[in-house]
Amino acid sequence: MRRGLIVGIIGWLAASLVFRLFGHLILVGPGLPYVLALIVGGVLASAVALLAARLFCEPGKSARFAAGVVIPGLLGDAAATLAFAQVFPALPPAFDVLFAAMMLWGYGVILAVLILFGDKVVRT
């Protein structure tokens, strides 16, 4: 789980930086663009999570690794959502709900993918 936590902290910091710099291009409002961002984000998050599992997860520990990966982001994004206007000043404050939903979606996808497929990609 320690390796998962390290991967999760790094991943959360990187994703937060991306949203701070490019969030206005990702969260453009509700509707079809938002749904497309969810789909593309889910695919990208799945690919990165499986790559991280391949590189850093120990055999037979993919569920613990998955928990470690998502915990920092869930906690960090809860705080970021509470201070949304300060953390993401380029985004309209009303988009905090869209951001929170997107993050929950992403962490759910990461958790599901790592639990379902993590053991298959881990090097033995």
N, C-alpha and C positions, 0 to 999 in steps of 0.2 A: 504494500500500500504506500510505502514511503516513496517509491519511484513514481507511482501514480500521482501523489501529491505534488512532487517536483514538476512533473509534466503539466499538471493542472494549473499550478501557479504561473508557470511560464506561458502556457496557453492563454490563461485569463489575461495576463498582462499584455500579451501580443494582441489579443482580440479587442481589449479595451483601447489600446493605442490605435488600432485600425478604425474603431468606431469614433474615437475622438477626432481623428484626422479626416476620415472619409465617410462618416456616418450620414452626412447629408446626401451622399450618393446611394447609400444602402436603404435607409429609411426615408422613402419619398412620400409616404402616406398610405392609408389603407387601400385595398383593392387589389387588382391583378399584379402590379409591381411588387407589392408586399408578399403576395403568395409566391411569386417567382423567387423573391429573395429568400423566403423560407425553404423552398425546394433546393435552390442552388447552395444555400448555406448548410442545409442538412447533408447534401452530398459531399461538400467540401469538409465538413466537420467529421463525417464518417471516414473519409479517406485519410485525413490527418490522424484521427484516433486509431485506426487500424495500423497505420505506419508507426505510430508511437508504440503501440502494443508489440509490433514486430521487433522494434529496436530495443525496447526497455522492459517489457513484461517478462516475468519468469513463467515457465510452463506450469499450468494448473492454477494460476493466480489471476486470471483475467477479470474475474468478478471483483476482487479486491482492488486490482489496478483500476478498473472502471470507476469504482467508488472514489478512489483517490483522485482520479482525473476530474470528476465533476464537482466535488465538494468545494474546492477553492473558488470556482466560477459561480456556483450557486450563492455562496456567502458574499463574494465580492460584488456580484451584480445586484444582489439585494441592497447592499449599501449604495451602489452606484445609482440605482433606481430612486432611492430616497433623496439623493442629492443630484438628481438628473441634470438640472439646469447648470450646475456648477461643473459637473464632470464632463458633460457634452454640450458646451455652449453653442455649437453650430447647429444644434437640433432644436426644433420648437419644443417647449416644455410639455406640450400636449402629447408628444410622441413617446412619453415615458411608458405608457401602457403597451404600445407597439413594441418597444424595446424589451420590456419585461417578458412579454409573450414570446418574442423571438428567442430570447435567451433560454426560457424554459423549454421551448421546442428543441433548441439546439442541444441542451444538456440531456434531454430525454432521448434524443436520437443517438448521441454519443454513448449514453449508458446502455441503451438497447443493442446497439451495434457491437459494443465491446463484450457484452454478456453473451450475445448470440454467436458472434464470430471470432471473438478474441482468441480463444484457445486454438482455433484453426490457423491463425497467422503467426502465433508465437513460435519462435525458433526453439527447437528442442536440443 
